[in-house]
Amino acid sequence: MKSTGRLAIWNDCAQGQEELYERWYHSEHLSDRVTVKGFRAGRRHESLIGSPKFFTYYETESPSVLYSPEYIAQLDAPSKLTRQVMAGTFINVIRTVCFCAHQLGDARGGILVVARSASSNLELPLSKIGSVLFGELGVVRTEMWTRAVNQTPTTNTAREEEQLRGLDSVIESALVIHTTRETEADMVFQRLSDSGIESLDIGVYKLLNELHHQDLQ
């Protein structure tokens, strides 16, 4: 089965720049990304528990979309507003091109619990936890993301956007659990916290908005 891609991004917004940050996302950034051929959807979330404050991910037909010429052209020719946001508003960035290695369920929830790790070899234990939690009431979907071999830079030089904001951190894997309510998300958060798996950063994120490629047709 062909692996679908995920671009996983965690970030904070510089204090006092919230209005600019939201205007940028709503007026151009989300739609610019989702219009790229091969992008299926983008979803923005805000933290209820954990940091950074924001978690955004894009679903693509394959990881290769995230280093396609069309997408790289956007990264290397940022708009005036994007340049302004990248130069000090969009901070503490973790960004990784992933593939979805395993998925259970079709629905998407409004509250996500995300356990990410910069350590390798956690895909199997996280996948097992995801499979167990999928049977819980209110857990409608679980996804296991693994870092793709190729990342967007494709060369030793960062793309223009990353040069403006500074080098990003990366993850090796993430378990993304979709839940319907905060009470269920709290239960999942506690189960993950008590799992005994080291080197996990666990966050709970509420959906802010989403946009699908077909919405822009």
N, C-alpha and C positions, 0 to 999 in steps of 0.2 A: 504494500500500500504506500502511495506517495505521501511523504511527510509534509504537513503544513508548517509554515513558518510562523514564528512569533518574534516581534521586536519588543523586548521588555525594557521599560524605562521607569526608573524611580528618580525623583528629584524634589528639591525644595524650591521655594520662591523667596527671593530676597525680601526682607522686611520693608514694607512701604511700597512695594512694586506689584501688589496683588491686582490692582485694576489693569495695569499694563499687561500683566501675565494672562489674565482672563480674556481681555480684549484680543490679544494675539491669538490665543487658541480658538476663540469663537469666530473671529473675523477672517482668519486665513489658514492657520497652521493645520488644524485637523483635516479640513477639506483638501488642502494641498496634498497632504500625505495620502489620503484615501483615494484620491483621483488617480494615483499612479497605477499603471497596469499591473495586475497581480495582487494588489491589496484588496482584501475582502471587507475589513472593518477596523475601526479604531474605537477604543473604550478608555475613558478617563475616570479615575477614581481618586478619592481623598481619604486620608488615613483617619480611622477611629482609634486604632491602637498601632503603635510602631512608627518608625521613620525610615526614609524620608516621608514628607507629608503627602506627596502625590505619586500615584502609580498609574502609568498609561501603557497600554499594549496595543499592538497592531497585529492582526491576523492576516497572513499572506498565503498565497497558493503553495509556495515553497520557500525555504530560506533563501534561495538564489535571487528572489525578487528584491531582497534587501541589500544586494550588491549589483543590481541591474543598472545599466547606463542611465535609464530614466530617473531612477531614484538617486543615484550618485550626482546627477546633474542638479537636482534640488539641493543636495547637501553642499555643493560647491558654488551655488549661486543664490545664497539666502537673500530674501527681501530686506528692505530697509528696516522694517519692523522686527523681522527675525534677528537681524544683526544687533538691534538694540536689546532684545531679550537675551540673546546668547552672551552678550558682553556684560554680565553681572546680575541679571534677573533670574536666569535658569541656572541653579547652583546645586552642588552636592549630587552630581549625576552618576547614576549607575545605569549602564546601557549595554545590552547584550542581544545579539542575533541568536535565536534559539530555534529548535524544531520541536514540535509536539510529539514526544516519543510514545505517549500512551494517553488515552482518553476514555472516560466512562461517562455516559449521559449526553444528552443533546441540548437540554435547556441551559440558559445562562441565568445566573442569579444576580441580584442587586447588591449583595454583600459578599465580598471575596475574602478568603483567608489565604495568605500567600506565605509560604515558607521558602526562603531563598538561601543559597549557600555559595560561597566562593571556594569551598573545598570540593575536591573531586570524589568520585566513588560513592555518592549518596543517592544516586538515581534509584537503585533497587530498594533500599529501605524506605525511601519516600514513596515510591510506587506502591509498596505493600500497604503503607498507612493510608494512602489515597483509596485503594481498593476496599479496605475495611470501612473507612468513613463514608464511602458512597452508599452504603446500606443504611446510614442514619437518616432519620426524618429531617427534611429540610435541606439535605445536601443533594443538589440536582445535577452536579457535574464535577468531575475532577480531571485535571490535566497535569501531566508530567512533562516539564520542559527541560531540555538539555542544550547546553551551549553548542552552537554549530561550529564546525571546524573553521570555516571561513567567516570573518567578521567584515563589516562594511568598509573599513579603510582600504582593503585589498592591496595596499602598498605600505611602505614604512612611514608614510606621511599621513597624518590625520586629515580628514576632510575639512573644508573651510569652517563649517559650523562648530566642529569640535575644537578647532584652533581658536575660535573666538571665546569659547566657554572654558577651555582647559580640558585636559585628558580625562576621560571617563573611567570609572571603575567598572568591573565586569563580574558576572556570576558564572558558576558552572552548571547549576541546576535550580529548578524551582518547582514546587508543588503548588498548584493553583486550585483552590476548592471554592466552588460556587454554592452559596447558600441563599436562602430566601429571606431570612430574618436575622436580626442582631443576636437574638438568644441562641440560635443555632450556630452562628459564627463564633460566639463566645465559647460554646461547647467544643467546637473544632479547635479553636485557639488553645484551649486548655489541654486537649488531648495531644496536640503537637508539642506543647510546652513540656508535657510529662513523658514524651516519647523516649527520652534518653539520648536522642540523636544530637551530637554536638555540632557546633558551628552553624546553627540555624538562626537566621533573622526572620522573625515571624511578625506579620502585620495583618491588620483587619482593615479593609478598605470598602467604602460605600461608593456606588456608581454615581458619577456626576452627569455624564452624557455619553452617547455613542453615536457613531456615524458609519453607515455601510456604503460600500462602493456603489451598489445599485440605487441608493438614494440620490446619487449625484448624476444619474443618467438623464 
